[in-house]
């Protein structure tokens, strides 16, 4: 009998409460290896809370997270990284006055006894950029890099361990078109290596270009998950239950399309369709 398929990430019933606020309410989320799963919603929808839980920044009030079949019992950044989960948030963690090399090795400096092994450090850094098929001068000061180059350094830094999941939070918000193209090429290479990517963006035109599935959140609740080929405007204009069942690269559905088994969010979907869901291509949605 074939082994039962397990997603790379499986979150079930995630809830996060703060005093007087429910930031996330019983949200389910899955991510497959080699998939880009887009999170979409207005500010305050719960996207940041969800990725903060996955990245170990905060613990859920209720619910569970399973990574590659292993239940997560400790929520911390260190533990998340040990499981292969890294996040690149909008505010980078790079030290602007240090070099690219120093940033890549920060906290993980190779040493022989009490002395730093600079040669080994350079070899490690070059290997990271080679894996990304990118070339950035290791001696350059981070503050001299463009926003896109700094983002690549952040991603290279995230790959110091055995990365399984990469979380990208509004990665194109301040990039030029050329830098965006470079980023998307990098995302494609990471997908080919089987890395799962959680991608937050307000730019609808990006979803079909790089996404496999889209999950819409609103007011901390799950409105629906659909294939990226389904345009969001029709999705929110119709009742959510009429959408085809989402598929994933690792577990394709070969039978005829069936109605999606989604959370009972039809009223939310109707409300969602009336606010800021469409706009000129390439223009971020306000909110």
N, C-alpha and C positions, 0 to 999 in steps of 0.2 A: 504494500500500500504506500502510495507516495506521501512524503512528509507534507504536513499542512503548511501552506505559505504563510510567512510572517513578514509584515512590513518592517522597514528599517526603524521607523519610529511609529509607535502606536500610543496615542494619548486618549484617555477615556474619561468623560465626565469632569473635565478640569474646571474647577471653580476657584476664584480668588476673591476674597472679601477683605475690604479695608473698612475702618470705622465709618459707617454711614454710606458706604459705596460697595456695590458688587461689580468689580471690574471684569469678571469673567464668570459665566454661568453655564455649567454642565456642557462644556464644549468638547467634542470629539475631533480628533485630527490624526491623519496618517501620512507618512512619507515613505516612498519606495526608494530603493537604491537606484541611482541614475535618473532621478526625477527632479524637475523643478516644480515645486508646489507654491503657487502664488497665494499670499494672504492679501485680501482687499477689503477696504472699509474706510469710513470717515475717521477722523481723529476721535478717540474715545471709544472706538468700536471694540477694542480688546486685543488688537494685533500685538502691540508692544508687550502687554501682559503675557500673552501666550508665548512669544519668543523668549521673554525673560525667564519663564518657567523652564522651557526646553534648554536654555543656555545655563541654567543653574543659578541665575541671579537672584531669583526668589522662589520660594516653595509654594505649591498650591494649598489652598485651604481644604480642598477635597479633590478626589479624582486620582488617576494613576498615569504614569508614563513608563513605557517599556521600550528599551533601545536594543534592537537586534535580539529580541527574545529575553533580555535581561531586565527585570523590574528595577526601576530607579527608587532607591530608598533614602538617598542622601542628595539634597539639592544644594550644590555649591558650584562655583565656576571651575574650581580645580577638579571636582569629581566629573563634571560634564566633559571637560577636556580629556580626562582619562578614558571616557567612553567614546571619544572621537567627535565631540560636538564643539564647534567653535562658531563664534558670532562676530560679525563686523558691523558695529553699530554706526549711526550717523556721526557720532562724536568719536573720532579715532583715538586709540590709546598710545599712539606714537609719541616719542619725546622729540620735539621739533629741533632742539639744539644738538642732537646727537646724529651720528651718521646712520645710513641705512643698515650697515653691518652691525653697529652697536645696538640698534633697535631690534634686529632679528635675533640677536643672541641674548638680549636682556632677560635675566633670570634663568638662563640655560647656557651659561658660558662654559665652553669646554676648558678643562684645566688638567694639568699634570702636577699633582701636589699643590703647592701654594701659588703656582704660576699659571697664567692664562695661556692657552694654546691657540694663538692667533691663526696659524696656518690651518688647523682643523676647523676653526670657526669660519674662515673664508670658504673652505670646501663645503661645509654645511650650507652656508648662505647661497653659494652658487648652485648647489644641488636643488634648493628650493625654487629658485628662479628658472632653472632648466626644466623642472617638473611642470611649471606654469607656462613654459615656452615664452618667457619674458626676459628682458635684459635691462637691468637698472644698475648704474654704477654704485658699487657698495660703499664708496668713499664719500658720496654726496650727502650733504646735510639735509635732513628731512624737510626743513622749512623751505628749501630751495626747489622741492619737487612740486609738480602740479598736483591738483586734487586727485586726478586719476592715477598718477604714479603712487601717491600715498596709499590709495586704496589697494593697489597691487601689493605694496609692501605689507599692508595689514593682512591680506589674504595669505601671502607667503608666510607671515608670522603664525597665522592660524594653522598652517600645515606642518609645523615643526614636529608634531606627533603623527599618529596614524589617524587622519581625519576621515570620518564617515559622513558627517553632516555639517554643512556650511549654512549659516544664517546670514542673509544680506538684508539690512534694514535701509530701505530707500537708497539703494546704491547709486542711482543715476541722478539724484536730486540736484547735484551741483556739477555734473560732468558735461563736457562738450559732446557733440555728436561723435567725433572721432574717438574720444575716451570711452563713450558708451559702446561703440563698436568693438573696441579692444576688450572691454569687460565682458560683453556677450560672447566673444570668441573664447575667453577664458572660462566662462560658465559652461560652454559646450564641451571644452576639453575635460573639465571636472566631471561633467555628466558621463562622458565616455569612460571615465575611470570608475564609475559606479558610485560616485559621491552624490548623496541626496542634498538638495538645496531648497531651503525655505526662503522665499523671495517676497519682500514687502515692497509695494509700489502703488502710487496713485495714477500711474500713466497707463491707461487702458491699452494703448497701441503696442506696448511692450509684451503683453501677456501672450498673444498668439505667436510672437516672434521667438520667445524662449520658454514659455510655460508649458506644462503638461496638464496640470489641473489648477483650478482656482477655487479657493474657499472664501466665501463672503461672510464677514462678521458685522454685526450691528448691535450696539448697546450691550456688548459683552456676550451676545448669543450667536449661535451658528445659524446662518440663514440658508446655506446650501453649499454643496461642492459639485462642480461640473468640470468637464473637459475644457481645456483652454481654447479649443476650436469653437466653443459656444460663445458668441459675443455677449458681453454683459448687458447691453441695452435690451436685447430681446429677452435675456434671462430674467431681468427684473420686471419687464413689462408683462410677462406671462406668469401664471401660477408656477411656483417652484416645482411642484410635483409632476408637471408635464415635461420636465427636462429628461434627456437620456441619462441612464445610469453612468456615473463617471468610471473611467477605466484607468489603469496605470500601466507603465511600460513593463513592469515585472509580472503583471497578472492580467493580461488582456482578456476582454470578454468577447467570445466568438459567437455567442448566441445572439438572436435579434435583440435590439435595444428594448429595455424595459423601463418603466417609470422609475425614477431615482427614489431610493428610500432615504429621504432626507428628514431633518428635523421639521416639525410642524411649524414652518415659518412663513406660511403664505401671507398673513397680514403684514409681517415685517417686510416681505419681498415687495408687496404693493407699496408700502410706505417708502421703501428704499428706492423704488423706481421713480419717485417724484422729486428726488433731491440729488443734484449734482452727480448723476450717474453718467451723463454724456457730456461731451465737450469737444473742442477742436482737437484733432490728432496732435499728440506730442505735448499737449498742455496739461500740467498737473491739475488734478481736481482740487478745488479749494476745500478747506475744512480740516 
